[in-house]
Amino acid sequence: MKVSIDWLKEYVPITMSVAALADALTMVGLEVEVVEDRYAYLDTVVVGRVLTVSPHPNADRLKLCEVDAGSERFTVVCGAPNVAAGMNVPLAQVGSCLPSGIKLEKTVIRGVASEGMLCSETELELGLDGSGLMALDADLAPGLALKQALDLDDTVFEIGLTPNRPDCLSMIGVAREVAAIQGVEMKPPVFDLPETAGDINALTSVTIDAPDHCPRYAARLIEGVTVAPSPFWLQNRLRSVGVRPINNLVDLTNFVMLETGQPLHAFDFDHLADHRIVVRTAAEGEAFTTLDQKERRLSDQMLMICDGEKPVAVGGVMGGLNSEIEDGTTRVLIESACFDPISIRRTSKALGLSTDASHRFERGVDPDGTLFALNRAAQLMALLGRGQLVGGIIDADFRTQQPPVIPLGVQATNGLLGTALDRPQMHRLLEGVGFKAQAEGEDLLRVEVPSFRVDVSRPQDLMEEVARLSGYNQIPTTFPQLPAQGTLPSPMMVVRNQVRGILCGFGFSEAVNYSFISAASCDHIQLDADDPLRRHVALLNPISEDQAVMRTSLVPGMLETAQRNISRQQNHLRLFEIGKVFLPRPDELLPLEKEMLVGLWTGSAAKTSWHTRERACDFFDIKGAVEGLVLALGIDGLVFTALSDADCRYTRAGHTAKILAEGEMLGIVGEVDADVTANYSLKQPAFIFELDLEKLIERMPGDKQMRPIPRFPATSRDITVIVDQDVEADRLLEKVARFKEELVEDLYLFDVFAGDPIPAGKKSVSFRVVYRSAERTLEDDAINDLHRHLTERLISEFGASLPT
């Protein structure tokens, strides 16, 4: 947004310096990116006094002029008809760059050297007279800078506006900010409408068939206008902000848009079929040629402005060739509308067509400013076009929303900003930029938001207004108040780090997968149709079909990771992942989030070395990893028992164990089913465990107790019993632990054997019992008696026998 300071002074007196104003605007959120002197091109143009005028020796229409430029005299070749000795004229010296883009150099014209250029008003963009030289006051001293002689002083700011401030896409909007900065009152343009004749409703009508795209459309009609070049003041205003003048009617619509922020459009009324306007959406694939002479294909979501037969403009973006203002136009229908920002933004993006109008509409224009801008344009167009304003106005208004009233707490505002402003100060700041505030209670302001502030909808927006208007640089800098006592990390974070350390120590590597998976993953791991894990939380806007739902298990992601690694020749994998699964709850908006741990082992059990042969991993390798993990976490009493075939989901029946603690299931460990590995293109056995990390935390011990190192030696005895094939060795160990013999320090399995000479259906189980006393050295007789007693109890409990 370009802003001319000279133009700005029409609405607000400016007492600050240019530098101070640029800094102040930046500090209230209107970042001034560029500050430029509009008349910088006149720095090398001075007052020149023509001393003599003589004919050019080689050209009838050219003259040789000797020009006094103060400290020097120059010979200039000139063809202006009004050049005469004694007159003061603008002299553009060698090196000058004129607005047309011409850079002056010392040249030879028809054999005579010319050392500059005598200029007309149009050549310097200082007027409309291009028929001869610009005559300057005879009292001006030769050599005086033209800017100083004519008191030309205008600075142009280029302001980088954020999308939430469409109210400042106008001179009045910026003037409002400047008035608030300086603490003065802004003066909006005051105008009187000319006399009217007739009734617009008898000549035209407006029908809105798409009120959701166009909630308001207003129009006025002017007859008997004359299309002509704009007066100098209007051209000067447009040029000051980089807009090229076209003619008086088109220039006025641009002027009012720049002044008020409301885009307008002028239709040639006689080109409108049936002399009426219909606002509708386009037909799918409808063709339309815009003012830039390009044919565009439209969709059924694009808004069109039509006459009684055909489209005449893409609503809020650009008009059409079939209704543009021409030299012979005599009747003009002026449009001033409020369009839905989302609709305009989508249309502009889809067509690849961005205009000054669409730039404003897609950010939001003031719906209450529609008539003001329309009447302002009608007044100027009737004046400059010498036309007659038709009586009445058409205003199709479908708006229902009232201006929001937002409560603003003084204490809450100061608490958020770190300021100490009182309520009268906040009241003054807000009213300075158009808000209406009323005190209520002891701490509250009820603030009515003006219609031009479409970005303000909640108390935090008002707090931002208070902050920027009071000055961000006025907010005191303070150090955050940090408590002396540090906060402890959450138990889950502590356990996460512990698990990482333990499993990495076991040779596992951590994997991190997306929380989004494909709904087809449930089929890949062969879940039953009624399995609860099939109830996913679907994403409203998924990245892709493969990431359309939230995961209910970490297993699919782990198997996909394994497949990617194996496809890259990484065949020996030990992986784990810690993450959340998301389980929907029927009566809750948000799903239940559970922290889970999954691990996978495939390939070899250990790397081949000179003392180790390569061996494929098996169930007991990954089971040992789980046992090592829970032991390192200090969890006791875990039991591994066979999972029934009916309960196996993605693991192999008969090769899966469930992990229990006091009857509560904490997870599973087992071999991945062959059909599942085939679904993931895994051509080697894979073993997996899945644990509920939250339940593990519940079973972790609290404070650890110190126990002195034993002073007395331990002794051990072995037990070998023959039991039924389906008796789990863990049950034997658990039974010995439940005997709670004081001298039993440890016990572990070291051999299982089945086959000849063991009877069919039986197996031999051998484990070692370690005995120790904290008070004395144990005697063999006492240990032998105790060991015999344990053996007899085991034989009795399991119907076992001793080997012969």
Backbone hydrogen bonds, N-H to C=O, Kabsch-Sander energy under -0.5 kcal/mol:
donor,donor_aa,acceptor,acceptor_aa,energy
3,V,157,F,-2.8
5,I,3,V,-0.5
5,I,155,T,-2.8
8,L,4,S,-2.6
9,K,5,I,-1.6
10,E,7,W,-1.8
11,Y,8,L,-1.9
12,V,8,L,-1.3
15,T,13,P,-0.6
21,L,17,S,-2.6
22,A,18,V,-2.5
23,D,19,A,-2.1
24,A,20,A,-2.5
25,L,21,L,-2.7
26,T,22,A,-1.9
27,M,23,D,-2.0
28,V,24,A,-1.0
28,V,25,L,-0.5
29,G,26,T,-1.4
30,L,25,L,-2.5
31,E,29,G,-0.9
31,E,160,G,-0.7
33,E,31,E,-0.9
33,E,158,E,-2.5
34,V,158,E,-1.4
36,E,156,V,-2.3
38,R,36,E,-0.7
38,R,154,D,-2.3
39,Y,154,D,-0.6
40,A,37,D,-1.7
42,L,39,Y,-1.9
43,D,40,A,-1.8
45,V,42,L,-1.8
46,V,44,T,-0.5
46,V,91,L,-2.4
47,V,144,L,-2.5
48,G,46,V,-0.5
48,G,89,V,-3.1
49,R,68,D,-2.3
50,V,48,G,-0.6
50,V,87,M,-2.5
51,L,49,R,-0.6
51,L,66,E,-3.3
52,T,66,E,-1.1
54,S,64,L,-2.5
56,H,59,A,-0.5
56,H,62,L,-1.8
59,A,56,H,-0.8
63,K,78,C,-2.8
64,L,54,S,-3.6
65,C,63,K,-0.6
65,C,76,V,-2.8
66,E,52,T,-2.0
67,V,65,C,-0.6
67,V,74,F,-3.2
68,D,49,R,-3.1
69,A,67,V,-0.6
69,A,72,E,-3.2
71,S,69,A,-1.3
74,F,67,V,-2.6
76,V,65,C,-2.8
76,V,74,F,-0.6
78,C,63,K,-2.6
83,V,80,A,-0.9
86,G,50,V,-3.9
87,M,84,A,-1.4
88,N,136,L,-0.6
89,V,48,G,-2.9
91,L,46,V,-3.2
92,A,90,P,-0.6
92,A,117,M,-3.1
93,Q,44,T,-2.0
93,Q,91,L,-0.7
95,G,104,L,-2.2
96,S,93,Q,-2.2
98,L,96,S,-0.5
98,L,102,I,-2.7
101,G,98,L,-2.4
104,L,96,S,-2.9
104,L,102,I,-0.6
107,T,105,E,-0.5
107,T,114,S,-1.5
109,I,107,T,-0.5
109,I,112,V,-3.2
110,R,108,V,-0.6
112,V,109,I,-1.4
114,S,107,T,-3.3
115,E,75,T,-3.1
117,M,92,A,-1.7
119,C,90,P,-1.8
121,E,129,D,-1.1
122,T,129,D,-1.1
124,L,120,S,-0.9
124,L,121,E,-0.6
125,E,122,T,-0.8
126,L,121,E,-2.8
127,G,121,E,-0.6
130,G,128,L,-0.7
134,M,119,C,-2.1
135,A,133,L,-0.7
136,L,88,N,-2.9
140,L,137,D,-1.4
143,G,47,V,-3.3
144,L,141,A,-1.8
146,L,45,V,-2.3
149,A,145,A,-2.5
150,L,146,L,-2.6
152,L,147,K,-2.6
153,D,151,D,-0.7
156,V,36,E,-2.9
157,F,3,V,-2.8
157,F,155,T,-0.5
158,E,34,V,-2.6
159,I,1,M,-3.2
159,I,157,F,-0.7
160,G,31,E,-3.0
161,L,159,I,-1.0
165,R,162,T,-2.0
168,C,165,R,-1.4
169,L,166,P,-1.8
171,M,258,L,-2.5
172,I,259,E,-2.3
174,V,170,S,-2.0
175,A,171,M,-2.6
176,R,172,I,-2.1
177,E,173,G,-1.4
178,V,174,V,-2.4
179,A,175,A,-2.7
180,A,176,R,-1.8
181,I,177,E,-2.2
182,Q,178,V,-2.4
183,G,179,A,-1.2
184,V,179,A,-2.2
187,K,11,Y,-3.9
197,A,389,L,-1.5
200,I,391,G,-2.8
202,A,199,D,-1.3
203,L,200,I,-1.4
204,T,200,I,-2.2
207,T,277,I,-2.4
209,D,207,T,-0.7
209,D,279,V,-3.2
210,A,279,V,-0.7
213,H,210,A,-1.2
214,C,210,A,-2.0
216,R,338,C,-1.3
217,Y,396,A,-2.2
218,A,336,S,-2.6
219,A,394,I,-2.2
220,R,334,I,-1.4
222,I,332,V,-2.4
223,E,388,Q,-2.9
225,V,330,T,-2.7
226,T,385,G,-1.8
227,V,327,D,-0.5
235,Q,231,P,-2.3
236,N,232,F,-3.1
237,R,233,W,-1.9
238,L,234,L,-2.2
239,R,235,Q,-2.9
240,S,236,N,-1.8
241,V,237,R,-0.7
241,V,238,L,-1.1
242,G,239,R,-1.6
243,V,238,L,-2.8
248,N,228,A,-3.1
251,D,247,N,-2.9
252,L,248,N,-1.5
253,T,249,L,-1.5
254,N,250,V,-1.9
255,F,251,D,-2.7
256,V,252,L,-2.6
257,M,253,T,-1.9
258,L,254,N,-2.5
259,E,255,F,-2.2
260,T,256,V,-3.1
261,G,256,V,-0.5
261,G,257,M,-2.5
262,Q,256,V,-0.5
265,H,335,E,-1.6
267,F,265,H,-0.6
267,F,333,L,-2.8
268,D,323,S,-2.0
269,F,267,F,-0.9
269,F,331,R,-2.1
270,D,331,R,-0.5
271,H,268,D,-2.0
272,L,269,F,-1.2
273,A,271,H,-0.7
275,H,272,L,-1.9
276,R,273,A,-1.1
277,I,205,S,-2.8
278,V,306,C,-3.0
279,V,207,T,-3.3
280,R,278,V,-0.6
280,R,304,M,-2.1
282,A,302,M,-2.7
285,G,298,L,-2.8
286,E,283,A,-2.4
288,F,296,R,-1.8
290,T,288,F,-0.6
290,T,294,K,-2.0
291,L,319,G,-2.0
293,Q,290,T,-2.2
296,R,288,F,-3.1
298,L,286,E,-2.8
302,M,299,S,-1.7
304,M,280,R,-3.7
305,I,313,A,-2.9
306,C,278,V,-3.0
306,C,304,M,-0.6
307,D,310,K,-2.9
308,G,273,A,-2.4
312,V,305,I,-3.7
313,A,305,I,-1.5
314,V,318,M,-3.1
315,G,303,L,-1.6
315,G,313,A,-0.8
317,V,314,V,-2.5
318,M,314,V,-1.3
320,G,312,V,-2.2
321,L,289,T,-1.4
323,S,320,G,-1.1
324,E,321,L,-0.7
329,T,326,E,-1.6
332,V,222,I,-2.6
333,L,267,F,-2.3
334,I,220,R,-2.9
334,I,332,V,-0.6
335,E,265,H,-3.3
335,E,333,L,-0.5
336,S,218,A,-2.5
337,A,263,P,-0.6
338,C,216,R,-2.7
340,D,213,H,-2.8
344,I,340,D,-2.1
345,R,341,P,-2.5
346,R,342,I,-2.3
347,T,343,S,-2.1
348,S,344,I,-2.9
349,K,345,R,-2.2
350,A,346,R,-2.6
351,L,347,T,-2.4
352,G,348,S,-0.9
353,L,348,S,-2.0
354,S,352,G,-0.5
359,H,355,T,-2.6
360,R,356,D,-1.1
360,R,357,A,-0.5
361,F,357,A,-2.9
362,E,358,S,-2.6
363,R,360,R,-0.9
364,G,360,R,-1.3
369,G,366,D,-1.1
370,T,367,P,-0.6
373,A,369,G,-2.1
374,L,370,T,-1.8
375,N,371,L,-2.8
376,R,372,F,-2.3
377,A,373,A,-2.4
378,A,374,L,-2.3
379,Q,375,N,-2.5
380,L,376,R,-2.0
381,M,377,A,-2.6
382,A,378,A,-2.3
383,L,379,Q,-1.6
384,L,380,L,-3.2
385,G,381,M,-2.1
387,G,382,A,-1.2
388,Q,223,E,-3.6
389,L,195,E,-0.7
389,L,387,G,-0.5
390,V,221,L,-2.7
391,G,197,A,-1.1
394,I,219,A,-2.2
395,D,393,I,-0.5
396,A,217,Y,-2.9
397,D,395,D,-0.9
398,F,215,P,-4.0
398,F,396,A,-0.5
406,I,404,P,-0.5
406,I,447,V,-3.0
408,L,445,L,-3.0
410,V,443,D,-3.0
413,T,409,G,-2.0
414,N,410,V,-2.4
415,G,411,Q,-2.4
416,L,412,A,-1.9
417,L,413,T,-2.5
418,G,414,N,-2.4
419,T,414,N,-0.9
426,M,422,D,-2.0
427,H,423,R,-2.7
428,R,424,P,-2.4
429,L,425,Q,-2.4
430,L,426,M,-2.3
431,E,427,H,-2.2
432,G,428,R,-1.4
433,V,430,L,-1.2
434,G,431,E,-1.4
435,F,430,L,-2.0
436,K,448,E,-1.9
437,A,435,F,-0.5
438,Q,446,R,-1.7
440,E,444,L,-2.5
444,L,440,E,-1.5
445,L,408,L,-2.1
446,R,438,Q,-3.0
447,V,406,I,-2.8
447,V,445,L,-0.7
448,E,436,K,-3.7
448,E,446,R,-0.5
449,V,404,P,-2.5
449,V,447,V,-0.6
453,R,450,P,-1.6
454,V,452,F,-1.1
456,V,453,R,-1.3
457,S,455,D,-0.6
461,D,458,R,-1.1
462,L,458,R,-1.2
463,M,459,P,-2.3
464,E,460,Q,-1.9
465,E,461,D,-1.7
466,V,462,L,-2.4
467,A,463,M,-2.3
468,R,464,E,-2.6
469,L,465,E,-2.4
470,S,466,V,-2.2
471,G,467,A,-1.1
472,Y,27,M,-0.6
474,Q,471,G,-1.7
475,I,472,Y,-1.2
478,T,476,P,-0.6
482,L,480,P,-1.0
486,G,484,A,-0.5
494,V,490,S,-2.1
495,V,491,P,-2.5
496,R,492,M,-2.6
497,N,493,M,-2.1
498,Q,494,V,-2.1
499,V,495,V,-3.2
500,R,496,R,-2.5
501,G,497,N,-2.3
502,I,498,Q,-2.6
503,L,499,V,-2.8
504,C,500,R,-2.5
505,G,501,G,-1.6
506,F,502,I,-1.1
507,G,504,C,-1.4
508,F,503,L,-2.6
509,S,574,R,-2.6
511,A,576,F,-3.0
517,I,549,V,-2.9
521,S,518,S,-1.8
522,C,519,A,-1.1
523,D,520,A,-0.7
524,H,520,A,-1.7
525,I,521,S,-1.8
526,Q,523,D,-1.1
527,L,522,C,-2.5
531,D,528,D,-1.6
534,R,531,D,-2.1
535,R,532,P,-1.6
536,H,534,R,-1.4
538,A,536,H,-0.7
539,L,548,A,-2.6
543,I,547,Q,-0.6
547,Q,544,S,-1.4
548,A,517,I,-0.8
548,A,545,E,-0.8
549,V,517,I,-2.3
550,M,537,V,-2.6
551,R,515,S,-2.4
558,M,554,L,-1.8
559,L,555,V,-2.5
560,E,556,P,-2.2
561,T,557,G,-2.0
562,A,558,M,-2.2
563,Q,559,L,-2.3
564,R,560,E,-2.3
565,N,561,T,-2.1
566,I,562,A,-2.7
567,S,563,Q,-2.2
568,R,565,N,-1.1
569,Q,566,I,-1.8
570,Q,565,N,-2.3
571,N,569,Q,-1.1
573,L,571,N,-0.7
573,L,602,T,-2.2
575,L,600,L,-2.5
576,F,509,S,-1.9
577,E,598,V,-2.4
579,G,596,M,-2.1
581,V,594,K,-2.4
582,F,551,R,-2.9
583,L,581,V,-0.6
583,L,592,L,-3.1
588,E,585,R,-1.5
592,L,583,L,-3.5
594,K,581,V,-2.1
594,K,592,L,-0.6
596,M,579,G,-3.3
596,M,594,K,-0.6
597,L,691,L,-2.6
598,V,577,E,-2.2
599,G,689,F,-2.5
600,L,575,L,-3.0
601,W,687,F,-2.8
602,T,573,L,-2.4
603,G,685,P,-0.6
605,A,615,R,-3.9
606,A,615,R,-0.5
609,S,612,T,-2.0
612,T,609,S,-0.8
617,C,603,G,-2.6
621,D,618,D,-0.8
622,I,618,D,-1.4
623,K,619,F,-2.3
624,G,620,F,-1.9
625,A,621,D,-1.6
626,V,622,I,-1.9
627,E,623,K,-2.6
628,G,624,G,-2.8
629,L,625,A,-2.0
630,V,626,V,-2.5
631,L,627,E,-2.2
632,A,628,G,-2.2
633,L,629,L,-1.8
634,G,631,L,-1.2
635,I,630,V,-2.6
636,D,634,G,-0.5
639,V,660,L,-2.7
641,T,639,V,-0.6
641,T,658,K,-2.2
643,L,656,T,-2.3
647,D,644,S,-0.9
648,C,644,S,-0.6
648,C,645,D,-0.9
652,R,671,E,-3.4
654,G,643,L,-0.5
655,H,652,R,-1.8
657,A,669,V,-3.3
658,K,641,T,-3.2
659,I,667,G,-2.9
660,L,639,V,-3.1
660,L,658,K,-0.6
661,A,664,E,-2.1
662,E,637,G,-0.6
664,E,661,A,-1.9
666,L,659,I,-3.3
667,G,659,I,-1.0
668,I,690,E,-2.0
669,V,657,A,-2.4
670,G,688,I,-2.6
671,E,655,H,-1.6
672,V,686,A,-3.2
673,D,650,Y,-2.4
677,T,673,D,-2.3
678,A,674,A,-1.9
679,N,675,D,-1.7
680,Y,676,V,-1.2
681,S,678,A,-1.6
682,L,677,T,-3.4
683,K,681,S,-0.6
687,F,601,W,-2.7
688,I,670,G,-3.1
689,F,599,G,-2.2
690,E,668,I,-2.3
691,L,597,L,-3.3
692,D,666,L,-2.8
693,L,595,E,-1.3
693,L,691,L,-0.9
694,E,595,E,-1.0
696,L,692,D,-1.7
697,I,693,L,-2.0
698,E,694,E,-1.6
699,R,695,K,-0.9
699,R,696,L,-0.8
700,M,696,L,-0.6
700,M,697,I,-1.3
715,T,771,Y,-2.4
717,R,769,V,-2.3
719,I,767,F,-2.7
721,V,765,V,-2.2
722,I,801,S,-3.4
723,V,721,V,-0.6
723,V,763,K,-2.3
725,Q,761,G,-2.6
727,V,724,D,-1.7
728,E,726,D,-0.5
731,R,728,E,-1.1
732,L,728,E,-1.0
733,L,729,A,-2.0
734,E,730,D,-2.7
735,K,731,R,-2.1
736,V,732,L,-2.1
737,A,733,L,-2.2
738,R,734,E,-1.9
739,F,735,K,-0.9
739,F,736,V,-0.7
740,K,736,V,-0.5
740,K,737,A,-1.1
744,V,741,E,-1.1
745,E,743,L,-0.8
745,E,770,V,-3.0
746,D,770,V,-1.4
748,Y,768,R,-1.9
750,F,766,S,-2.5
751,D,766,S,-1.7
753,F,764,S,-2.6
758,I,755,G,-3.3
762,K,759,P,-1.6
763,K,723,V,-2.2
764,S,753,F,-4.0
765,V,721,V,-2.7
765,V,763,K,-0.5
766,S,751,D,-3.1
767,F,719,I,-2.3
768,R,748,Y,-2.8
769,V,717,R,-3.2
770,V,746,D,-3.6
771,Y,715,T,-3.7
771,Y,769,V,-0.5
772,R,743,L,-2.2
783,I,779,E,-2.0
784,N,780,D,-3.0
785,D,781,D,-2.1
786,L,782,A,-2.1
787,H,783,I,-2.9
788,R,784,N,-2.4
789,H,785,D,-2.1
790,L,786,L,-2.2
791,T,787,H,-2.3
792,E,788,R,-2.3
793,R,789,H,-1.9
794,L,790,L,-2.1
795,I,791,T,-2.4
796,S,792,E,-2.1
797,E,793,R,-2.6
798,F,794,L,-2.3
799,G,795,I,-0.9
800,A,795,I,-1.0
801,S,722,I,-1.7
